[in-house]
Amino acid sequence: MSDCVAMTVNTEFHNPRIRNAKNGLVEAGDTFETDLAHAQDLERLGHAVPLAGPVLGIAPAPLEPHHQVSESALRADRARRRAAEPA
């Protein structure tokens, strides 16, 4: 995954977005990986330091098209679901 960032933690916490051998639990000095947006938050808050240098200001990779839904498609889906609800 291209937006995966390796970091060293300064504090102790648990988060399911963290990829490590402890199922998301990290303690001071541990090294772990997480997604770019989470890494930026952790760096901004001072909870962890990226191993390859600062990640603040780096834009996350765009979502792949299958993750994006147009507003008109979303409205049509909601209308279809409402119409299918029992009266």
Backbone bond lengths (Angstrom), bond angles and torsions (degrees), N, CA, C in turn:
res aa  C-N    CA-C-N  psi(-1)  N-CA   C-N-CA  omega(-1)  CA-C   N-CA-C  phi
1 M - - - 1.452 - - 1.524 108.03 -
2 S 1.310 115.99 126.22 1.461 120.23 -173.41 1.522 113.72 -72.92
3 D 1.317 117.87 -24.03 1.465 119.17 -177.95 1.526 112.39 -97.27
4 C 1.337 117.75 19.10 1.456 122.19 178.65 1.536 108.80 -84.61
5 V 1.329 116.28 131.29 1.464 121.59 -175.51 1.529 109.24 -121.25
6 A 1.337 116.12 128.84 1.468 121.42 175.65 1.524 108.45 -86.22
7 M 1.333 116.68 136.44 1.459 121.63 -176.08 1.523 110.36 -140.98
8 T 1.328 115.56 161.51 1.457 123.62 170.45 1.523 106.65 -115.63
9 V 1.323 115.69 131.55 1.464 120.57 -174.10 1.528 111.78 -88.39
10 N 1.330 116.03 146.59 1.470 122.38 178.00 1.521 112.27 -101.41
11 T 1.312 117.83 -18.37 1.463 122.43 -175.57 1.530 109.04 -127.42
12 E 1.309 116.76 -166.86 1.464 121.45 176.63 1.521 108.76 -122.85
13 F 1.329 116.20 129.31 1.463 120.61 177.11 1.521 109.69 -165.10
14 H 1.322 115.66 173.91 1.465 122.26 178.04 1.513 108.32 -128.43
15 N 1.326 116.93 136.52 1.454 121.58 176.45 1.522 107.86 -153.56
16 P 1.332 118.35 130.30 1.463 120.66 -179.16 1.527 113.86 -65.90
17 R 1.336 118.09 -14.48 1.465 120.55 178.25 1.524 112.31 -78.15
18 I 1.326 116.87 -8.72 1.460 122.04 -179.96 1.523 109.33 -86.20
19 R 1.329 115.32 133.22 1.461 121.47 179.10 1.528 107.83 -105.90
20 N 1.329 115.10 109.64 1.467 121.02 176.50 1.519 109.47 -159.03
21 A 1.316 116.70 179.92 1.467 121.35 -177.31 1.526 112.82 -75.56
22 K 1.334 118.26 -8.66 1.469 121.67 -177.12 1.526 112.27 -105.38
23 N 1.323 117.73 22.01 1.471 122.49 178.81 1.519 113.32 55.01
24 G 1.319 117.05 41.94 1.463 120.96 174.93 1.511 115.81 96.47
25 L 1.325 118.69 -6.45 1.466 121.55 177.32 1.528 108.43 -84.79
26 V 1.318 117.32 130.38 1.463 121.30 176.20 1.522 109.71 -130.64
27 E 1.328 114.79 146.27 1.461 122.03 177.20 1.521 107.66 -126.26
28 A 1.311 117.44 157.41 1.467 122.44 -176.20 1.525 111.27 -45.81
29 G 1.338 115.92 127.37 1.450 122.01 178.88 1.518 114.72 95.15
30 D 1.350 117.94 -15.35 1.460 120.91 179.01 1.522 110.78 -67.42
31 T 1.327 115.65 150.07 1.458 122.02 173.98 1.527 107.38 -107.63
32 F 1.325 116.73 139.62 1.456 121.79 -178.02 1.520 109.31 -151.42
33 E 1.328 116.29 173.46 1.455 122.36 175.26 1.512 108.95 -123.28
34 T 1.338 115.80 149.16 1.450 122.22 176.69 1.522 108.68 -153.43
35 D 1.326 116.11 172.99 1.463 119.51 179.22 1.527 110.49 -74.86
36 L 1.322 116.41 162.30 1.460 122.02 -173.88 1.527 112.87 -59.51
37 A 1.321 118.05 -45.78 1.472 120.18 -178.18 1.526 110.85 -61.56
38 H 1.337 116.85 -41.88 1.463 120.67 178.99 1.531 110.23 -67.34
39 A 1.334 116.66 -40.22 1.463 121.02 178.39 1.528 111.08 -60.79
40 Q 1.326 116.48 -40.55 1.461 120.13 178.47 1.517 111.08 -63.57
41 D 1.330 116.78 -41.97 1.469 120.00 177.68 1.530 110.98 -63.24
42 L 1.325 116.65 -45.58 1.469 119.92 -179.03 1.523 111.43 -63.42
43 E 1.336 116.85 -39.77 1.466 119.78 178.47 1.529 110.64 -67.06
44 R 1.332 116.54 -44.59 1.475 120.98 -179.12 1.525 110.98 -60.73
45 L 1.335 116.83 -38.58 1.464 121.32 -178.79 1.534 112.97 -83.28
46 G 1.335 116.67 -9.02 1.462 120.21 178.59 1.514 114.39 81.72
47 H 1.337 117.60 15.34 1.465 120.75 -179.10 1.518 112.56 -82.35
48 A 1.354 117.30 -24.07 1.463 120.23 -177.64 1.527 109.76 -153.25
49 V 1.347 114.70 160.85 1.463 121.75 -179.17 1.526 108.47 -122.79
50 P 1.334 118.39 126.07 1.468 120.52 177.84 1.531 110.76 -65.93
51 L 1.319 117.38 138.32 1.463 121.41 -178.65 1.531 111.88 -70.47
52 A 1.322 118.30 -32.14 1.468 121.59 -176.37 1.521 112.85 -95.22
53 G 1.318 118.37 15.07 1.460 121.37 -179.38 1.515 112.04 104.03
54 P 1.327 117.08 172.13 1.467 121.89 -174.97 1.525 113.32 -56.58
55 V 1.330 115.70 143.30 1.462 121.33 177.47 1.522 111.73 -114.62
56 L 1.325 117.47 -2.71 1.463 119.53 178.83 1.516 109.28 -64.07
57 G 1.303 117.03 135.31 1.457 121.81 179.19 1.515 113.70 90.75
58 I 1.326 118.97 -7.89 1.464 121.47 176.83 1.526 107.49 -84.15
59 A 1.315 116.52 128.27 1.465 120.58 -179.42 1.527 109.73 -77.73
60 P 1.329 117.29 136.23 1.461 119.20 176.43 1.528 110.17 -66.20
61 A 1.308 115.84 156.08 1.470 120.20 177.61 1.520 109.50 -63.07
62 P 1.326 117.66 144.94 1.470 119.48 179.67 1.529 110.76 -65.32
63 L 1.308 115.04 151.16 1.460 119.49 177.34 1.514 109.36 -67.17
64 E 1.315 115.42 147.48 1.452 119.33 176.16 1.523 108.26 -70.96
65 P 1.318 118.26 152.07 1.463 121.10 -175.46 1.520 115.12 -53.61
66 H 1.322 118.73 -33.21 1.460 118.73 -178.29 1.528 112.77 -69.95
67 H 1.317 118.35 -9.75 1.458 121.41 177.17 1.529 111.65 -93.89
68 Q 1.325 116.59 -10.47 1.452 120.25 -175.67 1.524 110.34 -99.42
69 V 1.329 115.70 139.82 1.458 121.83 177.98 1.514 107.44 -128.20
70 S 1.317 115.76 130.25 1.459 118.57 179.34 1.526 109.52 -71.97
71 E 1.311 115.67 155.52 1.464 120.37 -179.86 1.521 110.60 -63.08
72 S 1.328 117.36 -39.52 1.470 120.20 -179.48 1.530 110.59 -65.87
73 A 1.338 117.79 -38.57 1.462 120.47 177.61 1.521 110.56 -66.93
74 L 1.330 116.99 -37.00 1.459 121.39 177.91 1.527 110.73 -65.27
75 R 1.342 116.40 -44.76 1.470 119.90 177.39 1.525 111.24 -61.37
76 A 1.320 117.55 -43.63 1.467 121.68 -179.95 1.525 110.36 -62.66
77 D 1.335 117.73 -40.75 1.459 121.04 178.97 1.516 110.89 -65.05
78 R 1.330 116.95 -42.40 1.476 120.07 178.15 1.521 110.99 -63.05
79 A 1.331 117.18 -42.25 1.465 120.96 178.97 1.526 110.61 -63.31
80 R 1.327 116.92 -41.39 1.459 121.11 178.55 1.523 110.78 -62.74
81 R 1.339 116.70 -42.44 1.468 120.17 179.53 1.530 112.04 -66.60
82 R 1.341 115.78 -41.08 1.477 118.83 177.61 1.518 111.20 -62.71
83 A 1.333 116.46 -40.51 1.461 120.36 -179.68 1.522 111.69 -66.41
84 A 1.323 117.02 -28.68 1.458 121.18 -178.71 1.532 112.91 -83.63
85 E 1.340 117.70 -12.29 1.462 120.41 179.46 1.520 110.69 -68.87
86 P 1.330 117.27 142.03 1.479 119.31 177.00 1.528 109.79 -66.18
87 A 1.293 114.36 145.22 1.474 120.37 -177.33 1.490 113.67 -77.15
